[in-house]
Amino acid sequence: MQIKWFQSPLRYPQNWQLVGARRQNNREDGYWLANQLANWQRASLLGARNFIELATRIMTGLPVRSAIIQPMDIDFVACKCPMFSFGRLKNSDPRLGVEMSSTGEVACFGVNAHEAFLKGMVAANFKLPLKNIVISIGPNGAKQEFLSSGAAKQLQDMGFSLFATKSTHDVLSKQGFACSLVYKPLIKREPNVLTLLQAGKMDLVINVPDSMDSNGMTDGFKMRRGAIEAGVPLITDIKTAIMACAAMHKKWLRESSGKEFWDVCSWQEHAEIVERLN
């Protein structure tokens, strides 16, 4: 296989994953290999089996043995969390779409989904909030999902001070949740969410944009950019927000009862579990 080096014209963080295949007349195989390489790496870590080695032997025609894994019997959970570089991309909108936006990822193990998720988030530079949280959810369906999932109640139970923009504030207040009204960036009134972010008074921003919130002049864009530039953790997906609230609540419950939440083990210790199962 011939390798050609070239200088990329792109000037922002990039994540490249390349695989070369001998069967040049089958483009679909080569594309599948390129997209599955990272998945093989993660499966190797989770299952204590070197799937990269197995795949290489298959592509080169060498004999292989079947690798048996029983995922339902594995006594731990693994979670992969992406890392983003929006802080290095001036004026970029830190919201997620169908394009790959992450410039790295972290895989963490835990005794349950909540610990693995929260451990992965922290490893990906997510700072757990201490006191003040801003909530601004655009779609009505997402607002109802945030309420029905119990996320708002979990935040209240943990003693967080909640701040919300107009429509979100109305929904939360109607359901009996104590929260303070803050104005959006383009509304020149105080307390303004942008002012609070710049003053370092917020610990977390939950901003779930609607489909129309994609222009650089919108309130949502300025709020998200304000969080990134102030170094405040930002969540823009309703499922991630709900899981984060549930995980933090689980941590709070265990630590309030005097129990440890974090289970610190090496990868070798987790791999030994899989080996015993086989």
Secondary structure, 3 states (H helix, E strand, C coil): CCCCCCCCCCCCCCCCCCCCCCCCCCHHHHHHHHHHHHHHHHHHHHHCCCHHHHHHHHHCCCCCCCCCCCHHHCCCEEEEEEECCHHHCCCCCCCCCCCCCCCEEEEEEECCHHHHHHHHHHHCCCCCCCCEEEEEECCHHHHHHHHHCCHHHHHHHCCCEEEECHHHHHHHHHCCCCCEECECCCCCCCCEHHHHHHCCCCCEEEEECCCCCCCCCCHHHHHHHHHHHCCCCEECCHHHHHHHHHHHHHHHHHHHCCCCCCCCCCHHHHHHHHHHHC
